[in-house]
Each structure stands twice: as structure tokens, then as C-alpha cells.
Amino acid sequence: MAEKRNIFLVGPMGAGKSTIGRHLADELHLEFFDSDQEIERRTGADIAWIFDLEGEDGFRKREENVIYDLTDKQGIVLATGGGSVMNKDVRNRLSARGIVVYLQTTIDKQVARTQRDKRRPLLQHGEPETVLRELAEVRNPLYEEVADYVIDTDDQSARAVANQIVSKIDLF
């Protein structure tokens, strides 16, 4: 029996990685993981608290460890944190262990999708649109670098995006 492939979702906050990932995992009968939720489960603390206590560097180290553990599995869908691609080792790991799909979205959609979410530490200081533009400038080229496929999520439902991913990739 052939080994099951992994699908790793990358992209900015508000692109729909977690929601789309759940639909995709259901569609393909794979196990779903969200790296942020896994960090919270393992530490017993929410992401904002980890950021406050350990700073972004401490959080990124935890994120790297979780992604390394999860990418050792087979047959999973993993929604990664928006900043995980900042680490070259994480990008290499994702590329080596599965199919990477970049869920692309506009700054306007990100602002709309994240405006009431208080669980995003990077958006708690400064003007969200400015912060998102600055993050996009640095991160978007890294999402593109690591991606096997790029899919725009702006005007589609999560289920439609999941179906589009399934139609693009031949997993089994």
C-alpha cells in the first residue's frame, strides 16, 4: 500500500488555513492539525500569553518543534501559523515532507476576517492594515517559494477552496 501524503497549508493570518484545512481533511479522510492549536494544547496556554511571556522568538521555537513533530506523521493536513515560513528549516521540512499549498488572500480580506479576533498577538499593536502589509511584504515571497500550489481564497467558500485543492493534487 502506498504511503499517504501530507498536505501543508501556508499563508497569512485570515487566509482560512484552519477552516479550509478541516474541510480538506474531511474530504480526503485525513487527520487535521493546526500548529497554533497544537502549541496551545501542549503548553496549556494561549498563543497571546506565550508571546507576552516568551516573545515572538520563544513562540517561533515552539512552533518549529511542533511542526517538526507533526511533519513526521503521514496522511495529515496541517494548517501552519502565518509566520512559520520565516524559518528556512521549517520551509525545507514542509517541502520535503508533503505538498505545500499557499492560500493567498488580499490585505482587505485579511483585515475583514481578523478584525474581531483578539487572539492574534501581532495585530494587537499598531494599525492592523499597516501590520498586515508589512508582514505580507516579508512573508508572501516565502509562501511562494515553498508552495507547490497557490490558491486564491478571497471569493470562495472554505469548502470550494478545499475541493479546488483536491482537484489540483493527485494524492493517492
C-alpha positions in Angstrom: 0.0 0.0 0.0 1.4 3.4 -0.9 2.1 5.8 1.9 -0.4 8.6 2.4 0.9 12.1 1.5 0.7 15.1 3.7 -0.8 18.5 2.8 0.6 21.6 4.5 -1.3 24.9 4.2 0.7 28.1 4.4 -0.4 31.7 4.1 -1.1 34.8 6.1 -3.5 35.1 9.0 -7.0 35.3 7.8 -6.4 33.3 4.6 -8.6 30.5 6.0 -5.9 27.8 6.7 -7.7 26.3 9.7 -11.2 26.3 8.2 -10.1 25.1 4.8 -7.8 22.5 6.4 -10.7 20.9 8.3 -12.8 20.7 5.1 -9.8 19.3 3.2 -9.1 16.7 5.8 -12.7 15.6 5.9 -12.8 15.4 2.1 -9.7 13.3 2.0 -10.3 11.3 5.2 -7.0 12.5 6.7 -6.2 13.7 10.2 -6.2 17.5 10.6 -3.8 19.5 12.7 -3.4 23.2 13.3 0.1 24.2 14.5 -1.2 27.0 16.7 -3.8 24.8 18.4 -1.2 22.1 18.9 1.1 24.6 20.6 -1.8 25.7 22.9 -2.7 22.1 23.6 0.9 21.2 24.5 1.6 24.2 26.7 -1.8 24.7 28.2 -1.5 28.4 27.4 -2.9 30.5 24.6 -0.7 32.0 21.8 -1.1 35.6 23.1 0.2 34.5 26.6 3.2 32.7 25.1 4.0 35.8 23.0 3.7 38.0 26.2 5.9 35.7 28.2 8.5 34.4 25.7 8.3 37.0 22.9 8.0 36.1 19.3 11.3 34.2 19.3 10.2 31.9 22.0 6.9 31.3 20.2 8.7 30.6 16.9 10.9 28.0 18.6 7.9 26.2 20.0 6.2 26.4 16.5 9.3 24.9 14.9 9.3 22.0 17.3 5.6 21.3 16.8 5.9 21.5 13.0 8.8 19.1 13.1 6.8 16.6 15.2 3.7 16.9 13.1 5.5 16.5 9.8 6.8 13.2 10.9 3.3 11.9 10.6 1.8 10.5 7.4 -1.6 11.3 5.9 -2.3 14.6 7.6 -3.5 18.1 6.7 -1.6 20.7 8.6 -2.6 24.4 8.9 0.6 26.2 9.8 1.0 29.6 11.6 1.4 32.5 9.2 4.9 33.3 10.4 6.2 29.7 10.3 7.7 30.2 6.9 10.1 32.8 8.3 12.3 29.8 9.4 14.2 28.3 6.5 14.4 24.9 8.2 10.6 24.8 8.6 10.2 25.7 4.9 12.6 22.9 3.9 10.9 20.5 6.2 7.4 21.3 4.8 8.7 20.9 1.2 10.4 17.6 2.0 7.5 16.0 3.8 4.4 16.9 1.8 2.5 19.0 -0.7 2.6 22.7 0.3 -0.4 24.8 -0.7 -0.2 28.6 -0.3 -3.6 30.1 0.5 -3.4 33.6 -0.9 -5.7 36.4 0.1 -5.7 40.2 -0.1 -4.9 42.6 2.7 -8.5 43.8 2.7 -9.9 40.3 3.2 -7.3 39.7 6.0 -8.4 42.9 7.8 -12.1 41.9 7.4 -11.5 38.3 8.6 -9.3 39.2 11.6 -10.8 42.5 12.8 -12.7 41.0 15.8 -10.1 38.3 16.6 -8.3 39.2 19.8 -6.2 36.0 19.6 -3.7 37.4 17.1 -0.8 39.0 19.0 0.9 40.6 16.0 -2.3 42.6 15.4 -2.7 43.9 18.9 -0.2 46.8 18.5 -0.5 49.3 15.7 -2.9 49.7 12.8 -3.9 46.2 11.6 -3.8 47.1 7.9 -0.3 48.5 8.2 0.9 45.5 10.2 -0.6 43.1 7.7 1.0 45.0 4.7 4.4 44.8 6.4 4.1 41.1 7.2 2.9 40.4 3.6 6.0 42.2 2.2 8.3 39.9 4.0 6.3 36.7 4.1 4.5 36.5 0.7 7.7 35.7 -1.2 8.5 32.9 1.3 5.0 31.4 0.9 5.5 31.5 -2.9 9.0 29.9 -2.6 7.7 26.9 -0.6 4.4 26.4 -2.4 3.7 23.6 -4.8 0.3 25.2 -5.5 -1.1 28.7 -5.0 -4.8 29.1 -4.5 -6.7 32.4 -4.0 -9.2 32.2 -1.2 -10.9 35.6 -1.5 -14.1 34.9 -3.2 -14.7 31.3 -2.5 -16.1 29.3 0.4 -13.8 27.2 2.5 -15.4 24.1 1.0 -14.9 25.3 -2.5 -11.2 26.0 -1.8 -10.8 22.5 -0.3 -12.5 21.0 -3.4 -10.2 23.0 -5.6 -7.1 21.7 -3.8 -8.4 18.1 -4.1 -8.8 18.6 -7.9 -5.3 20.1 -8.3 -3.4 17.4 -6.4 -3.3 13.7 -7.0 -2.6 12.2 -3.6 -3.2 8.6 -3.8 
